[in-house]
Amino acid sequence: MKTWNDYKEYVKSVDSEAQKDIEEIENIASIVGTLIEKRNSLGLSQRELASMCGIPQSSVAKIESFKTIPNLDTLLKIMKPLGLKLTVSTV
């Protein structure tokens, strides 16, 4: 195995529980990464975004640093001022 992705794919192929965990982490990272990119592209600080959402700046910081996973209500509060929409689809 030469890369992290090679190792990750190997682990997913041999351990179904690890596969579920990895996929969940990747999904969360994708959502949070999109929030960060959009906030930055709009030129908003964490403090400004938090004020717009009515949540503490520390909550935005914890979400962006993956120290906490936002509940759905908080996620929607953050997405709205960023102009983002949550879409659910079947696999």
The 8 nearest C-alpha neighbors of each residue, nearest first, counted from 0:
[[1, 5, 2, 6, 3, 9, 4, 7],
 [0, 2, 5, 3, 6, 4, 7, 9],
 [1, 3, 5, 4, 0, 6, 7, 8],
 [2, 4, 6, 5, 7, 1, 0, 8],
 [3, 5, 7, 2, 6, 8, 1, 9],
 [6, 4, 2, 8, 3, 7, 0, 9],
 [5, 7, 9, 3, 4, 8, 0, 10],
 [6, 8, 4, 10, 9, 5, 3, 11],
 [9, 7, 11, 5, 6, 10, 4, 12],
 [8, 10, 6, 12, 7, 11, 5, 13],
 [11, 9, 7, 13, 12, 8, 14, 6],
 [12, 10, 18, 8, 9, 14, 13, 17],
 [13, 11, 9, 10, 14, 8, 15, 18],
 [12, 14, 10, 11, 9, 15, 18, 17],
 [15, 13, 17, 11, 16, 10, 12, 18],
 [14, 16, 18, 17, 11, 19, 13, 12],
 [17, 15, 19, 18, 14, 20, 11, 21],
 [16, 18, 20, 14, 19, 15, 21, 11],
 [17, 19, 11, 15, 21, 16, 20, 22],
 [20, 18, 22, 16, 17, 21, 23, 15],
 [21, 19, 17, 23, 18, 22, 24, 16],
 [20, 22, 24, 18, 23, 19, 17, 25],
 [21, 23, 25, 19, 24, 20, 18, 26],
 [24, 22, 26, 20, 25, 21, 19, 27],
 [25, 23, 21, 27, 26, 22, 28, 20],
 [24, 26, 22, 28, 23, 27, 29, 21],
 [27, 25, 29, 23, 28, 24, 22, 30],
 [28, 26, 24, 30, 29, 25, 31, 23],
 [29, 27, 25, 31, 26, 30, 32, 24],
 [28, 30, 32, 26, 27, 31, 25, 33],
 [31, 29, 27, 33, 32, 28, 26, 34],
 [32, 30, 34, 28, 33, 29, 27, 63],
 [33, 31, 29, 35, 34, 30, 28, 36],
 [32, 34, 36, 30, 31, 35, 37, 29],
 [35, 33, 31, 37, 32, 36, 38, 30],
 [34, 36, 38, 32, 33, 37, 39, 31],
 [37, 35, 33, 39, 38, 34, 40, 32],
 [36, 38, 40, 34, 39, 35, 33, 41],
 [39, 37, 35, 41, 43, 40, 36, 34],
 [38, 40, 42, 36, 41, 37, 43, 35],
 [39, 41, 37, 42, 38, 36, 43, 35],
 [40, 42, 38, 39, 43, 37, 81, 36],
 [43, 41, 39, 40, 38, 44, 37, 47],
 [44, 42, 38, 41, 47, 39, 48, 45],
 [43, 45, 47, 46, 48, 42, 38, 39],
 [44, 46, 48, 47, 56, 49, 59, 43],
 [45, 47, 56, 49, 44, 48, 50, 55],
 [48, 46, 44, 50, 49, 45, 43, 51],
 [47, 49, 51, 45, 50, 46, 43, 52],
 [48, 50, 52, 56, 46, 54, 51, 47],
 [51, 49, 53, 47, 52, 48, 46, 54],
 [50, 52, 48, 49, 53, 47, 80, 54],
 [53, 51, 49, 50, 76, 54, 77, 48],
 [52, 54, 50, 51, 49, 55, 76, 48],
 [53, 55, 49, 52, 50, 56, 58, 59],
 [56, 54, 57, 58, 49, 53, 59, 50],
 [57, 55, 46, 49, 59, 58, 45, 60],
 [56, 58, 60, 55, 59, 61, 46, 45],
 [59, 57, 61, 56, 55, 60, 62, 54],
 [58, 60, 62, 56, 57, 61, 63, 45],
 [59, 61, 57, 63, 58, 62, 64, 56],
 [62, 60, 66, 58, 64, 59, 63, 67],
 [63, 61, 65, 59, 67, 60, 64, 66],
 [62, 64, 60, 65, 61, 59, 31, 35],
 [63, 65, 61, 62, 66, 60, 67, 59],
 [66, 64, 62, 67, 63, 61, 68, 28],
 [65, 67, 61, 64, 62, 68, 63, 60],
 [68, 66, 62, 65, 61, 69, 64, 58],
 [67, 69, 62, 70, 65, 66, 27, 61],
 [70, 68, 74, 73, 67, 71, 62, 72],
 [69, 71, 73, 72, 74, 68, 75, 67],
 [70, 72, 74, 73, 75, 69, 76, 68],
 [73, 71, 75, 74, 70, 76, 69, 77],
 [74, 72, 76, 75, 70, 71, 69, 77],
 [73, 75, 71, 77, 76, 72, 69, 78],
 [74, 76, 78, 72, 77, 73, 79, 71],
 [77, 75, 73, 74, 52, 78, 79, 72],
 [78, 76, 74, 75, 79, 52, 73, 80],
 [77, 79, 83, 75, 81, 76, 80, 74],
 [78, 80, 82, 81, 77, 76, 83, 75],
 [81, 79, 82, 78, 77, 51, 52, 76],
 [82, 80, 78, 79, 83, 37, 38, 77],
 [81, 83, 79, 80, 78, 84, 37, 77],
 [84, 82, 78, 81, 79, 85, 80, 34],
 [83, 85, 86, 78, 82, 79, 75, 81],
 [86, 84, 87, 83, 75, 78, 74, 30],
 [87, 85, 84, 88, 83, 89, 30, 75],
 [86, 88, 85, 89, 90, 84, 26, 30],
 [89, 87, 90, 86, 85, 84, 26, 30],
 [88, 90, 87, 86, 85, 26, 22, 23],
 [89, 88, 87, 86, 22, 26, 23, 19]]
